[in-house]
């Protein structure tokens, strides 16, 4: 499955989810809670979803609600954890600072501090904060995922990123993950 993840640039910051949810509901980016099958805090997209995310290409085909045929659809999931988690997938484009080879697919790593990542080619170890992930990995305690969005298919609008920054007091970033 593919997803677009938004997260605070400070990977150690654990934000309360309620104010984020309130903002997304108020701005009509999301509307109602989905059943637990999609995650504990997963929401259907709201009327103003297309104002918050910019879609690239001539005619994106995105399902916005579950169907009887169980077709993948786009929904938003809020997550917050005590541990800092590094999330990456098969589309990882980051390269080792030492040998310049691309990292292979990494397991999901979590720790109190940003985890260390070792290169499978040269064995060099770097803190996850030191690696240029090229928008293909997320390092965070608090995040929200827009499920079933492919890499480069959509980007968060400057307006949405600004609202998140104003509400939380920190800058936000995003990444695409293919799992």
N, C-alpha and C positions, 0 to 999 in steps of 0.2 A: 504494500500500500504506500502511496505517496502522501506527503503532507508538507505544508508550509508552517513553520514554527516561529512565533514571535516571542521574544524574551528580553529581559533587562540586560543591558551591556555589562552590568556588574554581576558576575556569576554567583557571588556569595549572598546576594540580596534575596531574601525570602519575603515576598509581598503577600499581604492578606488578599485572598481571592474575592471577597465580598465587594470591595470598592471597584475592582476591575469588572466584575460581573454587572454591578449597578451601572457603570459607565457604558458597557456594551448593550445593556438593555435600554438605557435612556437614549442612546444614539440609534437604536433599532438595528444594530448589527446582528444581534441574536434575539430570539423571541421566547422560546419555551424549552423546558428541560426534556431531553429524550429519555427513553427507558434505559435502565442500567446496562443493557446489552452493548451499548456504545461507549460506556465509561461512566463513572460516577457523576461527573460534572460536564456532560455533553449537551449541546444545545442546537436546536434548529436555527437556521439563519433567518434574520429579520428582513424587513422591507428595505432598509438602507444598507444592506450588506454590500451592494455594488457601488456605493459611495465610499466605503471604507477600503475596498480592494480594487486595484486597477487590473483589468484582464488584458493580456497581450494577444495579438493575433487577430484574425478577421472575425471569427465566430466561435468562441469557446462553447463547448457543450458540457454543461455542468448540471447534474441532477441536484436539486435543492431539498429534496425530501425523500424519505424511504418509499420504495415501491413494493408492490406485491411480488415482483420478479426478483427481489433482493439485489437489485442493481446498486453498485457503489454510489453513494451520494455525498455531497459536501456538508460537513457539520463542524462545529467548533467545540473543542474540549479544553477546559481550564485545568491546569495541574500545578501543584505546589508541594515541595518535598523538603525535608530537613537536610538531606544530602544534596550536594552539587552534582549534577548528572551531565555527562557528555553523551549526546545522542548523535549518532551518525548512521549512514546506511551505505548501500551499494554504489551510490553516486558520489562518494567522498572524493574531493579534488585536492585536498591539502597535501603538501609535500614536506618531507623532512628538511629542517634547516641545515642539517649537516651534509647529507649525501644528495639532497635535492630529488630523491625518488619519491613517488607518491606513496602515501601510507596505504596499506591494504585495508580491507574492511575491518573495522575495529569493533570489539564488543562494547556494549553500553557500560561505561565506567561511572562510578559514583564514589564520592568521598566527602568529608567535611570541608576540605579545601579543594580547589580545582585539581583533578587527578593528573598524574604523570602519564605520558604516552611514550611508548618505546617504539622505535623504528624497526620493522621486521627485516630491513635490508642491511643497516649498519649498526644497529643496537643502541644508537644514541637515544637518550631520554630527555624529554622536555616537558615542562608543565603545560597543560592544555591551554593555559592563558597565553603562552608564548607562540602558539602556532596560528598561522593565517589559514583559517578554515575555508575561506572563499565561498561563504554562504552555503556550505554543505555539511555543517555540523552546528549543534546548539549546545552551549555550555551554560547551565542555569539551574536554579532551584525552583523558580516560578516561570511558567510559560503557558502559552496557549497554542494549540495545534488546529490548523484548518485542514481537515482530512480530505483526501482524494483530490488534492491539487498537485499537479505535476510541476517539476522544476521549470521555472521561467514562465509558467502559465499565468501567474498573477503576482502582483507585488502589493504590499500594504501602502495605502496612500500616505502622503506627507501629513495630511489632516489627521489620520488615525494615529500615526506615530507621535504627532504633536499632542493629541489628546491623552495618549498613554503616558507621555512624559510629564504633562501638566498634572495628571492625576497621581502619578507615582513619585514624581520628583527626580526621576532618572531617565536617561536615554534608552531607547529600545532598538533592537536589531532583529533580523530574521534570517532563516535558513531553510533550505529545501532538503527533505530527507526521503529517500526511497528505501523501503524496507522489504 
